[in-house]
Each structure stands twice: as structure tokens, then as C-alpha cells.
């Protein structure tokens, strides 16, 4: 039953097991905050049962896909679309899981790992199916700025028939004086953020440190330490303030105050600016990147595109822009 979704989960585990594991951890971490945000919005309360049903269904199908993947790993499956061979792989994987369940401690670990891997594989399979049905629009290259050069080094003049009476009354400014400003404005308006180099780990760390200092100062100004003095919820409120600060600035300016100082900008992988939903996903997944001993941030050091885990999940790049780039 449900051969296509189970096969998609098994294929996701076979292709990218590490990514499936991280995706499963991320889904389990964000399920609670997502339901909380939906409940706070009041309108989203009606969506919470569908989210819970989707998670339960994904976990069940993902576990079946995990069992099939174990069987495929133990005994090679020639045809992944063969129902008979898929059933054989599922039975072998289920037998391996049942044997593991009989061993103390290893059984609990196997049950937990099957849930994380299965949920991550189900989410990856869902995202792949969604992208097939809703492909991204083709990337269009930004047109190069066209700036006319002065002829012969002299002063350029417009044809007499194109000048109006009001234009003749205004003071005359040579084209040579207007060209640098016009060229800069044209370059700022047409240059594509994707053409700039990716920000390094040190640059992003510096911007993050500046933002942390700014958030702590804002928390002191708002007197969160006085409001929640003696309660363990102050740290949680400080974390919520940091998320609101980053998501708000990413949506408004595609950067933060620390990013402005360090000349960093955010851009989607398709070249478009971030929307609120994408900024929110990036902010929540940034908590996960920080929670695992900062491993999600250190991933920048080995990634060819210098993306952290939350960059990969949200589909964003952090680029280094010139100092005169408009804010």
C-alpha cells in the first residue's frame, strides 16, 4: 500500500541519509513552535489539526520507508520500482528492526533513529514532489547598465528640437559631471546580488556578534531583566526578541544592523529578496543551527557556497556588497 510515497522516502534515505536525519531533527524541533505561532495567530488554529495529521502520516510512511531502506542496504534491490522486490526489502528491514528492538538500549535507540530518519525522509519526499509541481521560474540575467560616454572629451549638448522652454531656463550642467552619479545609480539599480562574493565565516561571525550585543542592549532598554527577574523565562524572552529582530530586519532590509556594518546582504538562491515566511523559516532554523553546539554555523567553513544549515533550508546566500551599496 502507498508504494509511491514509501518508495520516495526510501529513495531520499538512499540518496542523502545525513540530510534526511538533519531534516527529521529540524521538523521535530520546529513542530511545537509552528503550532504555537498558529495558535497565537488565532486564524491558524484551524490549521493545527491538519499539521498534526500530516506529521503523524509522514512519520508512519517514513518509518515504512526506513524499513525498506534497511532491507535495500542489506540485500541489493535491482529494480526500485518492483513491488515484489520492495516487499522483500521491507520484510528484511522490518526483521532487522524487530531484532534490534529485542536488545536493551539498542532497541530504544533504533526506535528513535527510525522516527527521525523516517520523518526527515518524508519531509524531503514531500518537498521534492512540491518542487516538481511548482518549479521555480527560470533565472533571468540582469541587463547591463548602459551609460553614454562623452564624445571627444567635450561638452555634450542635446538637439535643439528636443529642448523645452523650461529646460532652456535651467542652468547647464556638463554630461561629464553627471556621468559618475548616473553610472553609480544605474549600477546600484541593476547589479545582481548573486554576482557578489559569498561572505566568509569571520565576516558573518562579526556581524552576528554585533547583532547579539545590540539585542542584549535592547533587552536592557526594554527592561526585560526587571520584568522577568527571578523567573527562568528571561532567556526565552531574550531568544524571542532576537528572532523578532532578525526576521524583521531580514524582511525589511535583507540584512541586520550588524550586516550593514560588515557590508553583508541576504539574497535568495534565485536572486529575489526574502519574504516574511522565508525569513521566519531562516530565523527558526538558525536556532537549530546554534543548538547543536553551533555545528550548523561551522558548516560554512566546509560548504562550497558558504551556506549554513539554515541557509540551505531557507534557500539563501549571504553576500559581501561594496561599501557604497544602498541600504
Secondary structure, 3 states (H helix, E strand, C coil): CCHHHHHHHHHHHHHCHHHHHHHHHHHHHHHHHHHHHHHHCCCCHHHHHHHHHHHHHHHHHHHHHHHHHHHHHHCCCCCCCCHHHHHHHHHHHHHHHHHHHCCCCHHHHHHHHHHHHHHHHHHHHHHHHHHHHCCCCCCCCCCCCCCCCCHHHCCCCCCHHHCCHHHHHCCCCCHHHHHHHHHHHHHHHHCCHHHCCECCHHHHHHHHHHHHHHHHHHHHHCCHHHHCCCCCCHHHHHHHHHHHHHHHHHHHHCCCHHHHHCCEEEEECCCCCCCHHHHHHHHHHHHHHHHCCCHHHHHHHCCCCCCCHHHHHHCEEEEECCCCCCC
